[in-house]
Amino acid sequence: MHELPVTEGILRIAREHAAKAGAKRIVAIHLRIGDMAGFINDSIQFYIDMLTPGTIAEGVTLHFHRVSTRFQCWECDLEFEPEGKDWRCPHCGANGGKVIAGKEFFVESIEIE
């Protein structure tokens, strides 16, 4: 359910930029979403389909660009992608590290007519 206000925000951003560009229609929205952000593509699509009829974004296509989680080890500085729920460094075995990718969530670009 937390995707509803997020989707409303996506549409607000897209509409604002489309209006500044004098667009008649928003054709596509490109989203960059990190795996740790906790948002589900299908839920965002559901709310887009629910919120856009009769608007400049009716029929918009969403493009989801997922970003894998990456850590930088606290101990040895190795950058690595965790294997499932095993967040240990594959080099030194330290648990976790600084998150350097995977928390992203933003409108990367929009396509307009």
C-alpha positions as CSV (number, residue, x, y, z in Angstrom):
1,M,0.0,0.0,0.0
2,H,3.0,2.4,0.5
3,E,3.3,2.4,-3.3
4,L,0.2,4.6,-3.7
5,P,1.8,7.8,-2.3
6,V,5.0,7.0,-4.1
7,T,3.2,6.5,-7.4
8,E,1.4,9.8,-6.9
9,G,4.8,11.5,-6.4
10,I,6.1,9.9,-9.6
11,L,3.1,11.3,-11.5
12,R,3.5,14.7,-9.9
13,I,7.2,14.9,-11.0
14,A,6.4,13.7,-14.5
15,R,3.5,16.1,-14.9
16,E,5.5,19.1,-13.6
17,H,8.3,18.4,-16.1
18,A,5.9,17.7,-18.9
19,A,4.1,21.0,-18.3
20,K,7.5,22.9,-18.3
21,A,8.3,21.3,-21.7
22,G,4.8,22.1,-23.1
23,A,4.1,18.4,-23.6
24,K,0.7,17.2,-24.7
25,R,1.3,13.6,-23.5
26,I,3.6,11.6,-21.2
27,V,4.6,8.5,-23.2
28,A,7.0,6.8,-20.8
29,I,8.5,7.1,-17.4
30,H,11.9,5.5,-16.6
31,L,12.4,4.6,-12.9
32,R,15.6,3.6,-11.2
33,I,14.8,1.4,-8.2
34,G,17.3,-0.2,-5.9
35,D,16.6,-3.7,-4.7
36,M,16.7,-2.5,-1.1
37,A,14.1,0.3,-1.7
38,G,11.3,-2.1,-1.1
39,F,9.1,-1.1,-4.0
40,I,7.3,-3.7,-6.2
41,N,7.1,-3.0,-9.9
42,D,3.6,-4.6,-10.3
43,S,2.2,-2.4,-7.4
44,I,3.5,0.8,-9.0
45,Q,2.1,-0.3,-12.3
46,F,-1.2,-1.0,-10.7
47,Y,-1.5,2.5,-9.2
48,I,-0.3,4.1,-12.5
49,D,-3.1,2.3,-14.3
50,M,-5.5,3.4,-11.6
51,L,-4.4,7.1,-11.4
52,T,-3.8,8.1,-15.1
53,P,-7.1,7.6,-17.0
54,G,-8.2,11.0,-18.3
55,T,-4.8,12.6,-17.6
56,I,-1.8,13.6,-19.7
57,A,-0.2,10.4,-18.5
58,E,-3.0,8.0,-19.7
59,G,-1.5,5.0,-21.3
60,V,2.0,5.8,-20.0
61,T,4.6,3.0,-20.2
62,L,6.7,2.4,-17.2
63,H,10.3,1.2,-17.5
64,F,11.8,-0.2,-14.4
65,H,15.6,-0.2,-14.1
66,R,16.5,-2.3,-11.0
67,V,19.8,-1.7,-9.2
68,S,21.4,-4.6,-7.4
69,T,22.5,-4.2,-3.8
70,R,26.2,-3.6,-3.5
71,F,28.3,-3.3,-0.3
72,Q,31.8,-2.0,0.5
73,C,33.2,-4.2,3.2
74,W,33.9,-2.5,6.5
75,E,37.1,-4.5,7.0
76,C,38.9,-5.0,3.6
77,D,37.0,-2.4,1.4
78,L,36.1,-5.0,-1.2
79,E,32.9,-4.1,-3.2
80,F,30.6,-7.0,-3.6
81,E,27.0,-8.0,-4.2
82,P,25.5,-10.2,-1.4
83,E,24.4,-13.7,-2.2
84,G,20.8,-13.8,-1.2
85,K,20.6,-13.1,2.5
86,D,24.3,-13.8,3.1
87,W,25.8,-10.4,3.5
88,R,29.3,-11.6,4.5
89,C,32.2,-10.3,2.5
90,P,33.4,-13.1,0.2
91,H,37.0,-12.0,0.7
92,C,37.4,-11.6,4.5
93,G,34.1,-12.9,5.9
94,A,33.2,-9.7,7.7
95,N,29.4,-9.2,8.0
96,G,27.9,-6.6,5.7
97,G,29.4,-3.2,5.0
98,K,28.5,0.2,3.7
99,V,25.7,0.1,1.2
100,I,27.0,1.7,-2.0
101,A,24.1,0.7,-4.4
102,G,20.6,-0.6,-4.1
103,K,18.7,2.1,-2.1
104,E,18.0,4.2,-5.2
105,F,14.5,5.3,-6.1
106,F,14.0,8.1,-8.5
107,V,12.5,9.2,-11.9
108,E,15.4,8.8,-14.2
109,S,13.7,10.3,-17.3
110,I,10.4,10.8,-19.0
111,E,9.4,10.6,-22.6
112,I,6.8,13.1,-23.9
113,E,5.0,14.2,-27.1
